[in-house]
Amino acid sequence: MVDTPSITMKDIARDLGVSVATVSRALKDSPRISVEKREEIKRYAREHYFSPNIIAESLRKSKVQPIKIIGVIIPQLSHFYFSSILSGIEEEASARGYRLMVAQSRENYEDEVKICQAFSESKVCGIIVSQAKNTTKYDHFQRLLKHGVPVVFYDRICTGVNASRVVVDDYMGAYAAVTHLIDTGCRHIAFYGTTLTMEIGKNRYNGYRDALLKHGMRPDDLLIRNCDNRADAEAITPDIMSLATPPDAFFAVNDDTAIGILYSCKRMGYRVPEDISICGFTNGERAVACEPMLTTVEQRGTQVGEEAANILIDQVEGALPKDRVEKRVVRTRLIIRGTTK
Amino acid sequence: MVDTPSITMKDIARDLGVSVATVSRALKDSPRISVEKREEIKRYAREHYFSPNIIAESLRKSKVQPIKIIGVIIPQLSHFYFSSILSGIEEEASARGYRLMVAQSRENYEDEVKICQAFSESKVCGIIVSQAKNTTKYDHFQRLLKHGVPVVFYDRICTGVNASRVVVDDYMGAYAAVTHLIDTGCRHIAFYGTTLTMEIGKNRYNGYRDALLKHGMRPDDLLIRNCDNRADAEAITPDIMSLATPPDAFFAVNDDTAIGILYSCKRMGYRVPEDISICGFTNGERAVACEPMLTTVEQRGTQVGEEAANILIDQVEGALPKDRVEKRVVRTRLIIRGTTK
């Protein structure tokens, strides 16, 4: 092997005025970089004899800087939305030279505390977390922040801690979905969700309510139900359909619930979307497996993960002040399919 | 929350003019500190509401015993089956006091090599991996084994490396599924899968073939297709249904493909399962979202992950010899739902 001191990705990034992550992505032909930019970077790399010597490269890195580990706490790995967020975190972290330590809280406060503890022992440079459903004390997060370990929350926001966060625009997602239902002629739109307990449920409810008000309709208590899973949706939908004025549309806070409504309505003989329109929220595997395919609000977990990793790494590297509370909102996207007109 | 700035051991040391080590020892009642000094320090700590900082304490502990980290390589985190395996690995590892470092190969050999390298630098005690689809050289795994780092493969087995492995019983899963189709009256059973490239596909094909042979039927080349995703299944199913003797049943190597067959048949006016029976393989979220719900072979990812973590930790701790090649098979389970009679 000829051992010419070769140009590094860092050199290329500096010379072309882009980030190292961009160079790395371009060289891997990532579709996230425009074709022109990719070509420019690849040409420059070629012209400067850039050769990605995998082993040498990482050995070099490891001598210069200690291994940087980000701790990630996931409530449940088998949940599609969370695993897509983890995928986004991993993508961004590995592009920027970080590694991930991953643990599940299993929706359990005690486990969450232990994980924070364990991550701290492992000298993680920061933590990305979505809190467990039953977490109401926040000392474990406060302690990390006090010791200068940045914490970034995603999805579920911990209102008791003033730290950076990434959420999807639940309010606008719901607003857009309900507006679409109204625009396609629906006049009695039911809401299935968890209105009170979680921030997410509240924001989606508010989006629903405001879309109605904006179009001169009023939320009807009879059409607002506390329901966030398929089994419950299948159980209560026959009841709501027997009202004097039954709904002609449903907006559900997740796809699982929407699919419960869908099959419940079909069993009762209603046609979807001719008689009843349905819109969900998530856009996971289920949404395209049901018939008709589900109109839904895409939550874009990968983007949420990427943003969270970006904030954290920027704080670790000083591109953002460590004590800066960065709040980012990932925009949702309404995917119109067969369950709405 | 009252946020009194709490006193640290450092503060106590400074205030009393002793070293931090002395304070720490005194608070632990170490006989290396005189009784008088101990009492003085403890009294001061009490009076100033000193509460032992858990994180600092465990940092100290971590010096005593090194943190044990398992490296996990996942081809794609957003794939349901892989995230359920990761969940099982995490569950078992955390119960046994290990932490996980997780990375995605994104089905890319070069990334896989880099990750092995990175894990190795991070001093992982072992690696659990499902190889990337395009991996055909195995030096990176061999190197780890040579350095005494145990490697356990899951799902996709690397035939080029003699290491421990956990797979599901693909052969028996397929055999049971096809036997069920035969038992319910099907006589022309098509197979959609990848027969040649991957071990998994081969085993599932063999199970299909042997179930036919066992029941006095012969595999028919016209009914065996190379197809492992929904789009392709929707594209080729009208063609196979136009054969002189079309199939009356389909066995597909995954749920996604099975759902493509299902909707393709329904669009052509066939009733499922009255005219056509369909069986998939996976049992993910999709399988219960389609209509009718899918009969499928459950792959039990969580169990695969748990077994893999168990083997690795047993090898690390010496309960299994490090050079022992342990092969475990997780049994599949046929879940009969609405797409078969």
Interface residues (C-beta under 8 A of the other chain):
Chain A: I54 I55 S58 L59 S62 I67 I69 Q76 L77 S78 F80 S83 S84 L86 S87 E90 E91 S94 R99 L100 M101 V102 A103 Q104 Q117 A118 S120 E121 S122 R143 L144 H147 G160 I259 Y263 K266 G284 E285 R286 A287 A289 C290 E291 T302
Chain B: M1 N53 I54 I55 S58 L59 K61 S62 I67 I69 Q76 L77 S78 F80 S83 S84 L86 S87 E90 E91 S94 R99 L100 M101 V102 A103 Q104 E110 V113 K114 Q117 A118 E121 S122 I259 Y263 K266 G284 E285 R286 A287 A289 C290 E291 T302
